[in-house]
Amino acid sequence: MRTMNLLVTLDENYLPPLYVLLQSVFVNNPQTAFDVYMIYDSIREERVAALSDFCAAHGGRLYPIEAREDFFRDAPVTSRLPRAMYYRLLARYLLPGSLDRILYLDPDIVVINPLDRLYDADLDGFLFAGAAHTDITGVTERVNQLRLQYERPGYVNTGVLLLNLDLQRKELQKEDIFAYIDEHKHELILPDQDVLNGLYGKRVLLLDDSLYNYAAHRYETYRIASGGVKTLDWVMQNTVIIHFCGKKKPWIKSSRGRYGILYQHYAAMVRRQAPDRRNS
Amino acid sequence: MRTMNLLVTLDENYLPPLYVLLQSVFVNNPQTAFDVYMIYDSIREERVAALSDFCAAHGGRLYPIEAREDFFRDAPVTSRLPRAMYYRLLARYLLPGSLDRILYLDPDIVVINPLDRLYDADLDGFLFAGAAHTDITGVTERVNQLRLQYERPGYVNTGVLLLNLDLQRKELQKEDIFAYIDEHKHELILPDQDVLNGLYGKRVLLLDDSLYNYAAHRYETYRIASGGVKTLDWVMQNTVIIHFCGKKKPWIKSSRGRYGILYQHYAAMVRRQAPDRRNS
């Protein structure tokens, strides 16, 4: 049995979808033991303990890491730039030095196929691996290029990031990140994404989003952009990560969409393991 | 860990969906070990062995029971009344005498919640438990009542049947079944269902089909008949068995329907366990 490192960063509001994410990871990766590192703040101790039990029941281990305020002493923090936005960018400072790589996942994700190929991506020379969302019109892309003046194609979505911790320890410095944010703080719309793309865009290995960061509400985009190949069947057989990005969250009744049924199915699996826990 | 007996009866054509059914059973009943009894004919030995390995990999056991032709010597068999139609009705003759009950499932089913409450149904005095499909108009129902002249409400679908083997050994006789078929052979449309309803209709404990035999293509029927309660969320949380009955099978591309995505997801789980096996 192999082991993989997973990183999640969140506050208490995102605990319910985190359970659903982890359930989907466990069911679809039965040959893997997961070490789940959670960088968090404002989560009650008994909630952390319950999550730890949940991971253990599925052969995994939870490593809770409370984000210490003093670490962010020098960080520009405002209401639009909350502390939590730094966690995935600065994870290398907060995680044990023994980890070589870790897969960060947003909690609004379900995993429907094994993670091995993603986790084993060749990161040689890259600080991160991530995916830009397929976009037929290219309008968003051009807007982001102008706004941030970066050169490479593809605005990387930070919902799924493989972190090359070995290399980051050498080449990713928190001072650079703080300085970049300070310089651009009036232009940053999606702070962590803008920083990743603006500062490290060229250091990101680009992944196929239809496999590793499939935007749940863009079924037609993927289908059309692939000339009809990426149908629902294709997605079920090939896509590893479905990301309910954007405003339509599958835990809100009116915005399920085509893939919401999968989210609901995994949410039901979680709920029946602890009927007193609310997970949708 | 508890044990449950499952019964499946099939020929080689239905092996691929059987894998999908079993995968969904295993994933959604992690606390249960399954003894899977398969009454079959015309399945190659290596296929049976592969299925046995699959069950073992999920903590289950396969008991293959080849249907012996001589047993059906006295049965009325024609092209419209194939031998296979008798398997679930006469299972009590073919199964070990030590089993007290067994749950029969059609292979065009996915199980999405635990089976315990169904399996533990109080069968006192009933030979079977099964469900009649919810029907708003009642037309099919009236037609079947006239055709078969039975009295109780609800034409039971035989896709999901809990068999009270203890009682069947005393009160279900193959001679009665053969005689009934012989007498009605010109009226029987769905032979096994017509026999169950015509001969044993009053001996069937009626189950809620929206929980235990949800007709996949009748989403609107359930929703409307429940005054809007039985939405997709309700189904994901409560329904145990989704039955792709009727002609629209989810392994046919053009007829997926609303729940086809679940079938495809479980089919993908099966496929990646044995990439050389075809399961959709």
Interface residues (C-beta under 8 A of the other chain):
Chain A: V27 N28 I112 N113 P114 L232 D233 M236 Q237 K253 R256 R258 Y259 G260 I261 L262 Q264 H265 A267 A268 M269 R271 R272 S280
Chain B: V27 N28 I112 N113 P114 L232 D233 M236 Q237 K253 R256 R258 Y259 G260 I261 L262 Q264 H265 A267 A268 M269 R271 R272 S280
